[in-house]
Amino acid sequence: MENTHDKAAAPGDRPHSVEAHLIYGQMDDPLWDYSHHLLPPMSSSATFRLDSAQRGAQGFMEFAHTTDEVQVRSKAPIYIYDRLGEPNKDMLEQNLAYAEGGDVAVTFASGMAAIAGVLGMLTGSGSEVVAHKVLYGCTYSLLTNWYPRLKIGVKFVDFSNPAEVAAAITKNTRVLYMESPVNPTMRLVDLQAIAKIAREANVGRAQEDRVYTVVDSTFASPFCQRPISHGIDFVVHSLTKAIGGFGTDIGGVVIGPRWSHDMLMLYRKDFGGVLSSKAAWPVLVVGLPSLAVRMRQMQTTAQQVAEFLEQRPEIERVLYPGLPSFPQAELARRQMVDFDGAFAPGSMVYFVMKGASAHDALTRAERFINHIARSAYCITLAVSLGNIRTLIEHPGSMTHSAIPADEQVGKGLDPGGIRLAPGLEKPADIIRDLAASLDAMA
Ligand SMILES: *Cc1c(COP(=O)(O)O)cnc(C)c1O
């Protein structure tokens, strides 16, 4: 198993585990004057004192010029204004790039700001995005409600069929966009196969016409999958989910190749969707350092909960990459691996209620979820995931309720489908609450 982290923007060339690096980062780096703090202080300051006009000039010259030759570079970073950069975000970005095995990371105000940022950098009027047909709702809305106004074309195809993706690429295509696992159905996209299609499409293309691959890896988190190691160009995450982990703050990140750093920084500076330093700090000192231990625990829980649900007669099917019944079990084992190379099927479970018809399944799922909302102690009806509290939601009557049950089937959605995001409770706690609400359905 290739260790993707050896070549990453490494916080030091030490022989320690990824987990250790995510706790310590480069805290003894001469760039950071925090050697007497156990933790970096929250660097909440909208603007920064410049002791001379020259220092200001030097700071502006260095901003977003990491890949150009700046003649004389200052020893420590020169901070000017929070929207351009400040210590907490910069430290967090180093560690996020490291976690994903990418060259650079740029944080944003939310997952959606990060998605809009990477797509905004890669596209322009007249260009096209080819995207998987099932996407996070707001990403779908961005592409369908706003991109037509920008004269950016969008085609939706089935990324589980790589030939369809290859056939959709034209000379104007700049981005292949996907999630894996897909929200909420837990289907996987073969990232190596899609990366290969982009490589083939790029043969003979001019640099400015290249096709780039972008993966929203939020459902997996860097603990379960590092798309860059599979040949993908850009990874985006909602930091609000597993990486933040505690549900206190909204944030997002783009991780990608070195050349993209300056463009992403300029984009963020001008469109303004900057991550607050107060939101970067808990991700830096609490969320990312505890990602591995939380994900390991949640994954064990998800496996047990999925096995429990598969036994229940009320449930038609359970989709969890760790189950032997998972339709893409082989792909899951190849693609979803933890920092040590062990199979890492993740923390998200999807299951479908039985029903005599689409409408019946939807009604039963709604009844079940309402029972949970009223009576469960440690399962909360709420959107989001990767939280220390177990969260559950029913897309059919919530996020996709505008679509009638029969039409949901046509769009590849299950009216009885339920998404469960286990937290840090013991598996038996979650199973007890699920069993009580399933029993109440009888
Ligand atoms: C939550 C989420 C987003 C959006 O992130 P925000 O931080 O809420 O803006 C994007 N993609 C996926 C898969 C998500 O779960």
Ligand as a Chemical Component Dictionary entry (heavy atoms), coordinates in Angstrom:
data_LIG
# 
_chem_comp.id                   LIG 
_chem_comp.type                 NON-POLYMER 
_chem_comp.pdbx_formal_charge   0 
_chem_comp.three_letter_code    LIG 
# 
loop_
_chem_comp_atom.comp_id 
_chem_comp_atom.atom_id 
_chem_comp_atom.alt_atom_id 
_chem_comp_atom.type_symbol 
_chem_comp_atom.charge 
_chem_comp_atom.model_Cartn_x 
_chem_comp_atom.model_Cartn_y 
_chem_comp_atom.model_Cartn_z 
_chem_comp_atom.pdbx_ordinal 
LIG C1 C1 C 0 -22.585 19.477 4.018 1  
LIG C2 C2 C 0 -22.072 19.118 2.690 2  
LIG C3 C3 C 0 -21.656 20.097 1.786 3  
LIG C4 C4 C 0 -21.781 21.589 2.069 4  
LIG O1 O1 O 0 -21.011 21.975 3.157 5  
LIG P1 P1 P 0 -21.392 23.287 4.055 6  
LIG O2 O2 O 0 -20.258 23.341 5.015 7  
LIG O3 O3 O 0 -22.714 22.989 4.680 8  
LIG O4 O4 O 0 -21.451 24.428 3.118 9  
LIG C5 C5 C 0 -21.164 19.691 0.564 10 
LIG N1 N1 N 0 -21.081 18.384 0.247 11 
LIG C6 C6 C 0 -21.461 17.410 1.086 12 
LIG C7 C7 C 0 -21.341 15.987 0.665 13 
LIG C8 C8 C 0 -21.975 17.734 2.333 14 
LIG O5 O5 O 0 -22.372 16.761 3.166 15 
# 
loop_
_chem_comp_bond.comp_id 
_chem_comp_bond.atom_id_1 
_chem_comp_bond.atom_id_2 
_chem_comp_bond.value_order 
_chem_comp_bond.pdbx_ordinal 
LIG C1 C2 SING 1  
LIG C2 C3 SING 2  
LIG C2 C8 DOUB 3  
LIG C3 C4 SING 4  
LIG C3 C5 DOUB 5  
LIG C4 O1 SING 6  
LIG O1 P1 SING 7  
LIG P1 O2 DOUB 8  
LIG P1 O3 SING 9  
LIG P1 O4 SING 10 
LIG C5 N1 SING 11 
LIG N1 C6 DOUB 12 
LIG C6 C7 SING 13 
LIG C6 C8 SING 14 
LIG C8 O5 SING 15 
# 
